[in-house]
Amino acid sequence: MRTSTQTAFRLPTDLLGRLKRNAREKNLSLNAYVTEILQRETAVPFPKLPPEEEDDPLQLFCCTGMPSRETIDADPKLAHLLRV
C-alpha cells in the first residue's frame, strides 16, 4: 500500500511556471508530474550484470546475497524465478 505525505516547498516563480506548463503538456497534475520527476531522479539503479551472467537469475543476488532456503521455500514466486 502506498502512502503519501503532504509537504510544501519554496520554488522560484519561473521554475514553478515551467513545472506547471510541462505538467499541462503531459496531461498530468502538477503533483503527479513532480512526483514522476523525483521518482526517476532518486531511483536506485538495478545492478548491471556482465554479459555472461545476464541469464543466470542467481546472479541477481550478487549485491544483496542469496536468500535463505527458508525464504525461497516460503515464496513460490521467488522459487519459480530462481528456477529451484
C-alpha positions as CSV (number, residue, x, y, z in Angstrom):
1,M,0.0,0.0,0.0
2,R,1.4,3.4,-1.0
3,T,1.2,6.2,1.4
4,S,1.6,9.9,0.7
5,T,2.6,12.8,2.9
6,Q,1.7,16.3,2.2
7,T,4.6,18.7,2.1
8,A,5.5,22.2,0.9
9,F,8.4,23.6,-1.0
10,R,9.6,27.1,-1.8
11,L,10.3,27.3,-5.5
12,P,11.4,30.2,-7.7
13,T,8.4,31.6,-9.5
14,D,9.8,30.9,-13.0
15,L,10.6,27.3,-12.1
16,L,7.0,26.7,-10.8
17,G,5.7,28.2,-14.0
18,R,7.8,25.8,-16.1
19,L,6.7,22.8,-14.0
20,K,3.1,23.7,-14.4
21,R,3.5,24.2,-18.1
22,N,5.3,20.9,-18.6
23,A,2.7,19.1,-16.4
24,R,-0.1,20.5,-18.5
25,E,1.6,19.4,-21.7
26,K,1.8,15.9,-20.4
27,N,-1.8,16.0,-19.2
28,L,-0.6,15.4,-15.6
29,S,-1.4,17.2,-12.4
30,L,1.5,19.3,-11.0
31,N,1.8,16.8,-8.1
32,A,1.9,13.8,-10.5
33,Y,4.5,15.5,-12.7
34,V,6.8,16.5,-9.8
35,T,6.4,13.0,-8.2
36,E,7.4,11.4,-11.6
37,I,10.5,13.6,-11.8
38,L,11.5,12.9,-8.2
39,Q,11.0,9.2,-8.5
40,R,13.0,9.0,-11.7
41,E,15.9,11.1,-10.3
42,T,16.1,9.2,-7.0
43,A,15.6,5.6,-8.3
44,V,18.0,3.0,-7.1
45,P,19.8,1.7,-10.2
46,F,19.4,-2.1,-10.9
47,P,22.9,-3.7,-10.8
48,K,24.4,-4.3,-14.2
49,L,25.5,-7.9,-14.8
50,P,28.4,-9.0,-17.0
51,P,27.0,-10.3,-20.3
52,E,27.8,-14.0,-19.4
53,E,25.7,-13.7,-16.2
54,E,22.7,-11.9,-17.6
55,D,20.7,-15.1,-18.0
56,D,21.6,-16.5,-14.5
57,P,18.9,-15.5,-12.1
58,L,21.1,-16.4,-9.1
59,Q,23.5,-13.6,-10.1
60,L,20.8,-11.1,-9.4
61,F,21.7,-11.6,-5.7
62,C,25.3,-10.7,-6.2
63,C,24.9,-7.4,-4.3
64,T,22.5,-8.5,-1.6
65,G,23.3,-12.1,-1.1
66,M,21.3,-15.2,-1.9
67,P,18.0,-15.6,0.1
68,S,17.9,-18.4,2.5
69,R,16.4,-21.8,1.7
70,E,13.5,-21.0,4.1
71,T,12.8,-17.7,2.3
72,I,12.8,-19.4,-1.1
73,D,10.6,-22.3,0.2
74,A,8.1,-19.8,1.7
75,D,7.8,-17.9,-1.6
76,P,6.7,-19.9,-4.6
77,K,7.1,-17.0,-7.0
78,L,10.7,-16.4,-5.8
79,A,11.4,-20.2,-6.2
80,H,10.0,-20.1,-9.7
81,L,12.1,-17.0,-10.7
82,L,15.2,-18.7,-9.3
83,R,14.2,-22.0,-11.1
84,V,14.9,-24.0,-7.9
